Amino acid sequence: MGMDLTKLLHTRQRFDYFEPIFGRDRITFAPKIVDAYEKARGRFRFMVEETLVTNQFGVRVALLKQTLVEQRT
């Protein structure tokens, strides 16, 4: 999304677990940007990302959600 990592702030994070994860499991993470918006006349740019986590059988074991904000000058 072209965000400047030196101006990035991690603002919110959520973890939803649906099934147990075991040490022998092969876990796959599939991140997706689900929303992007600006506030304060473009001074702050937000990105909301969800990551679907599945095991080797394709079973959904978790959903991770985070919001990042970049302060623009």
C-alpha positions in Angstrom: 0.0 0.0 0.0 3.0 2.2 0.0 3.1 3.3 3.6 6.2 4.9 5.1 7.4 2.4 7.7 9.2 5.1 9.7 5.8 6.9 10.3 3.7 3.8 10.9 1.9 3.1 14.2 0.2 -0.1 15.1 -3.1 1.0 16.7 -5.4 -2.0 17.1 -5.1 -5.8 17.0 -7.6 -8.6 17.5 -7.2 -12.4 17.5 -10.1 -14.8 17.1 -9.4 -18.5 17.5 -11.7 -21.2 16.2 -9.8 -24.5 16.5 -6.7 -25.6 18.5 -3.3 -25.3 16.9 -0.9 -28.1 17.6 2.9 -28.2 17.3 2.8 -30.7 14.3 0.3 -28.5 12.3 1.3 -26.8 9.1 -0.2 -23.3 9.4 -0.9 -21.0 6.4 -1.4 -17.2 6.8 -3.4 -15.4 4.1 -3.3 -11.6 4.7 -5.8 -9.3 2.9 -6.3 -5.5 3.1 -10.0 -5.1 3.9 -10.2 -1.3 4.3 -8.1 1.8 3.8 -9.2 5.4 4.6 -7.9 8.8 5.6 -8.8 11.2 8.4 -8.0 14.8 9.3 -7.9 15.9 5.6 -5.4 13.2 4.7 -3.0 13.8 7.5 -3.6 10.3 8.8 -3.9 7.2 6.6 -5.4 4.0 8.0 -5.1 0.4 6.7 -7.1 -2.5 8.1 -5.7 -5.9 7.5 -7.3 -9.3 8.1 -5.3 -12.5 8.0 -7.0 -15.9 7.7 -5.1 -18.7 9.4 -5.7 -22.3 8.2 -4.1 -25.6 9.0 -2.9 -28.3 6.7 -6.5 -29.6 6.2 -7.7 -26.1 5.1 -9.6 -25.7 8.4 -9.9 -22.1 9.6 -8.1 -22.0 13.0 -7.9 -18.2 13.5 -8.6 -14.8 12.1 -6.2 -12.0 12.9 -7.2 -8.3 12.4 -5.0 -5.3 12.8 -5.2 -1.5 12.1 -2.2 0.5 11.2 -2.0 4.3 10.8 0.5 6.5 9.0 1.0 10.1 9.9 1.6 12.1 6.7 3.1 15.5 6.5 
